Amino acid sequence: MLPRIADSLSFLYLDMVRVVQDDTGVCAQIQTDDHRTDVVYIPTAALSCLLLGPGVSITTPALTTLARHGTSVVCVGAGGVRAYARILPDSLTTHWLHRQVATWADPVQRLELAVQMYRMRFNDADVSASVTLEQLRGMEGERMKTFYKILAKQHGIGRFRRNYRPDQWDTQDPVNLALSAANTCLYGVVHAALLALGLSPALGYVHTGTQHAFVYDIADLYKAEITLPLAFALHNSDKPEREVRRRFRENLRLLRLLPRIVKDVQSLLTPPHDHTIAADDDTDEHPSERRDVQMVHLWDPKAGVLPAGVNYAERNH
């Protein structure tokens, strides 16, 4: 089942627990300070994605139940700010992956999506319909320079220059160090959301040539709102890297970023005519959020999708 934006349990993050299967269902066992074990049952059938933090251990029977209920499992860092591995159920729809591949492989559609993502960064700014991708890159560069100046003036730190130097990590100024760490956290959250949707993080529209190209595309939509103000606020911090990770995790709950990422990605990959249909649909469920029929199909270049489980020998003679 796809993550439902209206469902507050679309994503559940766990940490410092042991996840097991008992006679009743899947539960999280929590060790208390007085050596008591508290048990919290997990509504697996109502979950789209379970995020497991670094302090989680999980049993094979519990994973089996999660897979049977169609729940994706993603192993993440503390607070969900990095994504390391995933387990996807067979029932997870390929709808969004098909949309991603189709738009990425078509140069015209890929350009349209790249332009659409740049437009999303400018919010309500007046962007000409005839603007080119090259012009948008230039506009984005000027926008970021202006934003740097505004934030630097607000915090009284003088001129700021973005300087990402992985080979000189510890010698960066506090703002650059905090910004690099905050962006890494943001990449992890975006990565987890894309994996939960069954998308390929490698097929980017603006970025290319890396396994995380699409992660960088989507993360760029939120940097000016989330990571930049947070980094500049730590310009006087003695430990900006650790402090920015802590604040990012705290803000993640307030921002409800995961459902927002899912909604934005689905909107980007949904053709314009599908948006129109959804607006006129009286049902509570978007067509693209419904479960796929539990049947494997065959692809044909002329006929399109054909049913599997059919002997086509007689038809070919």
Secondary structure, DSSP 8 states (H G I E B T S, - for coil): ----TT-TTSEEEE-S-EEEE-SS-EEEEEE-TTS-EEEEE--GGG-SEEEE-TT-EE-HHHHHHHHHTT-EEEEE-GGG--EEEEE--TTS--HHHHHHHHHHHSHHHHHHHHHHHHHHHTTT----TT--HHHHHHHHHHHHHHHHHHHHHHHT---------GGGGGGS-HHHHHHHHHHHHHHHHHHHHHHHTT--TT--SS--SSTTHHHHHHHTTTTTTTHHHHHHTTTT-SSHHHHHHHHHHHHHHHHTHHHHHHHHHHHHHS-HHHHHHHHH--SSS-GGGS---S--EEEETTTEEEESS---TGGG-
